[in-house]
Amino acid sequence: MSLPRSSAATERDPLEAARRGDEDAFARLVAPYRGELHAHCYRMLGSVFEAEDLVQETYIKALRGFGSFEQGTNFRAWMYRILRNTFLTSRTGLRATMTVALVDEDEGPSVQATTDRQTPEATLIDRDHRDLLQAALEELPVHFREVILLCEVEEMSYQEMADTLNVPIGTVMSRLSRARAALRSSVQKKLQKA
């Protein structure tokens, strides 16, 4: 028994099927990115619910604008660019200073299990350092925070970050360097106060 023509085409070329308006094919294309997009939004916004809303807005915009996706280009970076633009247009000025949580808000602070037993003092020092880094990250401007998160957390290449941010690679490298320097300076100041 053969599949109907549209289903067979979807199985062979989901990009082409999605381009023709097949929402199921589009859903299969974006499904692998849902978790990482949501996690990235959560780190930028600090709210699970706002992150979910932003990812949904991103999917809707991506589906509507799928005709603009150029086959052969980086689909992941294209999705992140839509996410970023959606974030900037819907959140600019409203929550630009929102905190970025480094722990899951549902689970509370996480303590990593290790094979060797840490002393309570070492655990407190680790927690203090994590809190200090979190506070320093929250103080960064959004354009520095996002480039650090894309590089260090999402592990994007310079090219993927350039595609996502829609800037030249040199700008990505410069911005990342300045963001790391600002983060380092903030952490050092906080350590000196402590």
Salt bridges, closest charged atoms under 4 A:
GLU36 OE2 - ARG76 NE 2.66
GLU50 OE1 - ARG91 NE 3.55
GLU50 OE2 - ARG95 NH1 3.29
GLU52 OE2 - ARG34 NH2 2.32
GLU52 OE1 - HIS38 NE2 3.55
GLU57 OE2 - ARG91 NH1 3.96
GLU139 OE2 - LYS190 NZ 2.71
GLU146 OE2 - ARG84 NE 2.97
GLU152 OE2 - ARG180 NH2 2.41
GLU154 OE2 - HIS40 ND1 3.63
GLU154 OE2 - ARG43 NH2 2.10
GLU160 OE2 - ARG76 NH1 3.23
